[in-house]
């Protein structure tokens, strides 16, 4: 599929990221078929299945899709299929060379969720989101843009043959680059994830990458990372792209149905995209700011997540189980009742950037701040799926000290759909603490319920790895 875009002078890997947007198209597919009478479908050559939403997707390419249903395309597919009253059927195939030929063209499915709007190998729906390349940096790294002279002293992560690589070349910024592969098998490599992780670890100073991928992996790796759109250069290559859904040619009724559903569900689609960290632009190329929120009462779709046997070690910002075996699960009202009845020890495990090991001796490191539940202790990063043995022991000791060796309840939280709080509560149970409470709503739900906040800095374990 990479070749589809290369011929248009656009980097394949980036557009592969853009190519997998919303499952909205999925449902549209079903509806389109339902709308067609058999004779009409025969006249137009349409072969869309009227009873099932058949989607072509990559089984392992988050944030777009995976075979566990955790990508934003999966979520939109669920949303639309629910409205249509039809099931979803996936044809899984890695989004690499041969993707279209082996899926849509072979009539094994009826829809590809995300393609660049300029794609010529298939018919496009109307565009349903617009995104761009971004810069990812640590909060302590100040960079105003590609023309900032400080970039000449920094190590920059980039993929070759991308628009942002061309902009760096124009500015003579090729001497301090770290290159990441562009065309890969998504089952084996995730170069944007690696790039973002290197920013967080201090291996590189900034990363330039396609927004939907970079925004998602920044949230997953370290939510304190700063993600900003790269400013367009009027004389340079194009940086932003509109994303559509792909369907076969000579299926006008299907396309019309898709476009109607995309129009009706645009707000829901935007909310889903925003919840995955996808940077969105309006029709004039200006950033769209969306507060992605969902409550039990107004969530557009429900997700049932089974409680795993072990810790979650990746994709931390995703739907979580309804509870944790051995712990008490509470909502904001339940937490208020707990605190009013004598309280517990509030433990916020929201992640925070660590001081880079390779930080220049002359650089100043300022610990991050966070607004959290009033009275909470911010034990940053203790909800990661894997902790160094010394970190785990330091965490155990701190919990013991705060709870008077378990005499007080330990209440773990983070943000909505944050597996780190689930991990931390599970870890406390395995440490032997008996009175463990999990508050999955986190700071956001607490604030919405009128709870007080205060600004804190993170606790750091006094260890040497």
C-alpha positions in Angstrom: 0.0 0.0 0.0 3.0 2.2 0.5 3.4 2.5 -3.3 0.0 4.0 -3.6 1.2 7.2 -2.1 4.8 7.2 -3.2 3.7 7.9 -6.7 2.0 11.0 -5.5 5.3 12.2 -4.0 4.1 11.5 -0.5 5.9 9.4 2.0 4.3 6.0 2.2 4.8 5.3 5.9 3.2 8.5 6.9 0.2 8.0 4.8 -0.1 4.5 6.0 -0.7 6.2 9.3 -3.3 8.4 7.8 -4.8 5.5 6.1 -6.5 4.0 9.0 -8.9 6.3 10.5 -12.4 5.6 11.3 -14.7 2.7 11.5 -17.4 5.1 10.6 -16.8 3.9 7.2 -17.4 0.5 8.2 -21.0 0.9 9.3 -21.5 3.0 6.3 -20.8 0.1 4.3 -23.5 -2.0 5.8 -26.0 0.8 5.4 -25.0 1.4 1.8 -25.8 -2.2 1.0 -29.1 -2.1 2.8 -30.1 1.0 0.9 -29.5 -0.7 -2.5 -32.2 -2.8 -4.2 -30.8 -5.9 -5.9 -31.5 -4.6 -9.3 -29.8 -1.3 -8.5 -26.7 -3.0 -7.2 -26.5 -5.2 -10.3 -26.8 -2.1 -12.5 -23.9 -0.3 -10.7 -21.8 -3.3 -10.1 -22.0 -3.0 -6.4 -21.2 -6.1 -4.4 -21.3 -4.6 -0.9 -22.6 -7.1 1.7 -26.0 -5.9 3.1 -25.9 -8.1 6.2 -22.4 -7.5 7.6 -20.0 -4.6 7.7 -16.9 -6.1 6.1 -13.7 -4.2 6.9 -10.1 -4.5 5.7 -7.7 -3.8 8.6 -4.3 -4.4 10.0 -4.3 -6.8 12.9 -1.4 -5.1 14.8 -1.1 -1.4 14.0 -2.2 0.8 16.9 -3.5 3.4 17.2 -5.4 2.5 14.0 -6.5 -1.1 14.5 -5.6 -4.4 16.0 -7.3 -7.8 16.3 -8.2 -7.1 19.9 -10.4 -4.2 18.9 -8.3 -1.5 20.6 -7.7 0.9 17.8 -9.7 4.0 17.0 -10.9 2.4 13.7 -12.2 -0.5 15.8 -14.0 1.9 18.1 -15.7 3.8 15.3 -16.6 0.5 13.6 -18.4 -0.6 16.8 -20.2 2.7 17.0 -21.5 2.6 13.5 -22.2 -1.1 13.3 -24.3 -0.6 16.5 -26.4 2.1 14.7 -26.8 -0.1 11.7 -27.7 -3.2 13.6 -25.3 -5.4 11.7 -22.1 -7.3 12.9 -18.6 -6.4 11.9 -16.4 -8.9 10.0 -12.7 -8.1 9.6 -10.3 -9.2 7.0 -6.9 -8.9 8.6 -3.8 -8.1 6.5 -0.7 -6.1 7.3 -0.9 -2.6 5.7 2.1 -3.0 3.5 2.6 -3.9 -0.2 -0.3 -5.8 -1.5 -2.8 -4.7 1.1 -5.5 -3.4 -1.4 -4.9 -6.1 -3.9 -5.3 -8.9 -1.3 -8.3 -7.4 0.5 -10.6 -4.8 -1.1 -9.8 -5.6 -4.7 -10.2 -9.3 -4.0 -13.7 -8.5 -2.6 -12.8 -10.0 0.7 -14.1 -6.9 2.4 -16.0 -3.7 1.4 -14.1 -0.9 3.2 -10.7 0.4 4.1 -11.1 2.8 7.0 -8.3 5.3 6.2 -6.7 6.4 3.0 -5.2 9.7 1.8 -7.9 11.6 0.0 -5.7 11.8 -3.1 -5.4 8.0 -3.4 -6.2 6.8 -6.9 -6.2 3.0 -6.4 -9.7 3.1 -5.0 -12.7 5.4 -4.8 -12.6 7.8 -1.8 -15.4 8.9 0.5 -15.5 12.5 1.6 -12.6 13.3 4.0 -13.6 12.9 7.6 -10.4 14.1 9.4 -7.5 16.3 8.6 -4.1 15.9 10.4 -0.5 16.9 10.0 3.1 16.3 11.0 4.1 17.2 14.6 7.1 17.8 16.7 7.4 15.8 20.0 9.7 17.1 22.7 10.1 16.8 26.5 8.6 19.6 28.5 12.1 20.8 29.5 13.2 21.2 25.9 12.2 24.6 24.5 11.9 24.7 20.7 9.8 27.3 18.9 9.8 25.5 15.5 12.1 24.3 12.7 13.6 27.7 12.3 14.7 27.9 15.9 18.6 28.1 16.0 18.7 25.7 19.0 17.8 22.8 16.7 21.4 23.0 15.3 22.6 21.7 18.7 19.9 19.0 19.1 19.6 15.4 18.0 16.5 15.1 15.8 14.5 11.9 15.1 13.0 11.6 11.7 12.0 9.1 9.0 13.8 9.5 5.6 11.8 10.5 2.5 9.1 12.2 4.5 8.0 15.9 4.1 9.6 16.9 7.4 12.9 15.3 6.4 12.8 17.5 3.3 12.3 20.6 5.5 15.3 19.6 7.7 17.4 19.3 4.6 16.4 22.7 3.4 17.6 24.1 6.7 20.9 22.3 6.8 19.8 20.2 9.8 21.0 16.8 8.6 24.1 16.4 10.7 22.5 15.5 14.0 19.7 13.2 12.8 18.8 9.8 14.0 17.0 8.0 11.3 14.1 5.5 11.8 12.9 3.1 9.1 10.0 4.2 7.0 8.5 1.1 5.3 8.2 -1.7 7.8 6.1 -4.8 8.7 3.9 -3.4 11.4 3.8 -6.8 13.1 7.5 -6.5 13.8 8.5 -2.9 14.0 6.9 0.4 15.2 9.4 3.1 14.3 7.3 6.0 15.5 6.8 4.4 18.9 10.6 3.9 19.1 11.2 7.5 18.1 8.9 8.8 20.8 10.4 6.5 23.4 13.8 7.8 22.6 12.6 11.4 23.2 11.3 10.4 26.6 14.5 8.6 27.5 16.7 11.5 26.4 18.3 9.6 23.5 17.1 12.3 21.1 15.9 15.8 21.8 12.9 16.1 19.4 11.0 13.8 17.0 9.3 14.8 13.8 6.6 12.4 12.8 3.1 11.9 11.4 0.6 13.3 14.0 -1.8 10.4 14.6 1.0 8.0 15.4 3.2 10.5 17.3 0.3 11.9 19.3 -0.9 8.4 20.4 2.6 7.1 21.3 3.4 10.2 23.2 0.3 9.7 25.4 1.2 6.0 25.9 4.9 6.6 26.6 4.9 9.7 28.7 1.8 12.0 28.7 4.1 14.9 29.8 5.7 15.0 26.4 4.7 18.1 24.3 3.2 17.5 20.9 2.8 20.5 18.5 2.0 20.7 14.8 4.9 21.6 12.6 4.2 25.0 10.9 3.6 24.8 7.2 6.3 26.2 4.9 4.6 27.9 1.9 7.5 27.0 -0.3 8.1 23.6 1.1 6.4 20.2 0.9 2.9 19.6 2.0 2.6 18.6 5.7 -1.1 18.1 6.3 -3.4 15.5 4.7 -7.1 14.8 4.6 -8.1 11.3 5.3 -11.0 9.5 3.7 -12.3 5.9 3.5 -11.6 3.6 0.6 -14.1 1.6 -1.4 -14.1 0.0 -4.8 -14.9 2.0 -7.9 -18.4 1.8 -9.5 -20.1 1.7 -6.1 -21.9 5.1 -6.0 -24.7 4.1 -3.7 -22.2 2.8 -1.2 -20.2 6.0 -1.4 -23.3 8.1 -0.9 -24.3 6.1 2.2 -20.8 6.3 3.6 -20.8 10.1 3.1 -24.1 10.5 4.9 -23.0 8.5 7.9 -19.7 10.4 8.1 -21.6 13.6 8.1 -24.0 12.5 10.8 -21.3 11.0 13.0 -18.6 13.6 12.6 -18.7 14.8 16.2 -18.5 11.2 17.5 -15.6 10.5 15.2 -13.7 13.6 16.3 -14.2 12.7 20.0 -12.8 9.2 19.4 -9.8 10.5 17.4 -9.1 13.1 20.1 -9.2 10.4 22.8 -6.3 8.7 21.0 -4.2 11.8 20.8 -4.8 12.4 17.1 -4.0 16.1 16.3 -6.9 17.5 14.2 -7.0 20.5 11.9 -10.1 22.3 10.5 -10.6 23.1 6.9 -8.3 26.1 7.1 -5.5 24.1 8.7 -6.0 25.4 12.2 -5.8 23.1 15.2 -9.1 21.8 16.5 -9.2 21.4 20.3 -11.7 18.8 21.5 -12.3 17.7 25.0 -12.8 14.0 24.6 -15.0 12.8 27.4 -17.5 10.0 28.0 -19.4 9.0 31.0 -21.4 5.8 31.8 -24.6 7.7 31.0 -23.6 9.3 27.6 -20.9 7.1 26.2 -21.6 6.5 22.5 -20.6 2.9 22.8 -19.8 0.3 25.4 -16.6 -1.6 25.6 -16.3 -4.8 27.7 -12.8 -5.5 28.8 -11.8 -8.8 30.5 -9.6 -8.6 33.5 -6.2 -10.0 32.5 -4.1 -12.4 34.6 -1.0 -10.2 34.5 0.0 -6.5 34.3 -0.8 -4.4 31.3 2.6 -3.5 29.7 1.6 -1.4 26.7 -1.3 0.8 25.3 -2.0 2.2 28.8 -4.7 4.7 27.6 -7.4 2.3 26.6 -10.7 0.9 28.0 -10.1 -0.9 31.3 -11.9 -3.7 33.1 -15.0 -3.0 35.3 -13.1 -4.0 38.4 -10.0 -5.7 39.9 -10.2 -9.0 41.8 -9.3 -8.5 45.4 -9.8 -4.7 45.4 -12.8 -2.5 45.9 -13.8 -0.4 42.9 -15.4 3.0 43.5 -16.7 5.9 41.4 -16.4 9.6 42.4 -19.3 9.4 44.8 -18.0 6.3 46.4 -14.6 7.9 46.9 -16.2 10.9 48.5 -18.1 8.6 50.9 -14.8 6.8 51.7 -13.0 10.0 52.5 -15.9 11.3 54.6 -15.9 8.1 56.6 -12.3 8.4 57.8 -10.5 8.3 54.5 -7.7 6.5 53.0 -4.3 7.2 51.4 -4.8 8.6 47.9 -2.2 7.4 45.4 -2.0 9.0 42.0 0.2 7.0 39.6 -0.1 9.2 36.6 3.2 9.0 34.7 5.8 11.8 34.7 9.0 12.3 32.7 12.1 11.2 34.5 15.3 13.3 34.5 17.2 12.3 31.3 20.3 10.3 32.1 22.2 12.1 29.4 21.1 15.6 30.4 23.8 18.2 29.9 25.6 19.2 33.1 24.7 22.8 32.3 21.0 22.1 31.8 18.4 22.9 34.5 15.9 20.1 35.3 12.6 21.1 36.7 10.3 18.4 38.1 6.9 18.4 36.5 3.8 19.5 38.3 0.3 18.0 38.3 -3.1 19.0 39.5 -4.5 16.0 41.4 -7.0 15.0 44.1 -6.5 17.1 47.2 -4.3 15.3 49.7 -3.0 12.7 47.1 0.5 11.5 46.9 1.8 11.4 43.3 3.9 8.2 43.0 4.6 8.7 39.3 5.2 5.8 37.0 4.5 3.1 39.6 1.7 1.8 37.5 3.9 0.9 34.6 3.6 -2.8 33.6 7.2 -3.5 34.3 9.2 -2.0 37.2 12.9 -2.4 38.0 13.2 -4.6 41.1 14.6 -1.7 43.1 11.7 0.5 42.0 9.2 -2.1 43.0 10.8 -2.4 46.5 10.9 1.3 46.9 7.2 1.5 45.9 6.3 -1.2 48.4 8.2 0.6 51.2 6.5 3.9 50.4 3.0 2.3 50.4 3.8 0.7 53.8 4.9 4.0 55.2 1.9 6.0 53.9 -0.7 3.4 55.1 0.9 2.6 58.5 1.8 -0.9 57.2 -1.6 -1.4 55.6 -3.8 -0.1 58.4 -5.2 2.6 56.1 -7.0 1.9 52.8 -4.8 2.6 49.7 -6.8 4.3 46.9 -5.2 4.1 43.5 -6.1 6.3 40.5 -4.8 8.1 37.4 -7.2 9.2 34.7 -10.2 7.6 32.9 -9.2 4.6 30.8 -5.7 4.5 32.4 -4.3 1.0 33.0 -1.6 2.4 35.2 -3.9 2.8 38.1 -5.2 -0.8 37.6 -1.6 -2.1 37.5 -0.7 -0.2 40.6 -3.6 -1.5 42.6 -2.9 -5.0 41.4 0.7 -4.6 42.4 -0.3 -3.5 45.9 -2.4 -6.6 46.3 0.5 -8.7 45.3 2.7 -6.9 47.8 0.3 -8.2 50.4 -1.8 -5.1 51.1 -5.4 -6.2 51.9 -7.3 -2.9 51.9 -6.9 -1.8 48.3 -9.3 0.6 46.5 -9.3 1.3 42.7 -10.8 4.6 41.5 -10.8 4.2 37.6 -12.4 7.6 37.0 -9.3 9.4 38.2 -8.7 13.1 38.5 -11.0 14.0 35.6 -14.0 12.3 37.1 -13.2 13.6 40.6 -13.0 17.2 39.2 -16.3 16.8 37.3 -17.9 15.7 40.6 -16.8 18.9 42.2 -13.9 17.5 44.1 -11.0 19.7 45.2 -7.6 19.6 43.6 -4.1 20.6 44.5 -0.8 21.0 42.6 1.9 18.5 43.5 5.3 17.3 42.3 6.1 13.6 41.9 7.7 11.3 44.5 10.8 9.7 43.1 12.2 6.4 44.5 15.7 6.9 46.0 17.4 4.1 44.1 20.3 3.5 41.7 19.6 1.1 38.8 
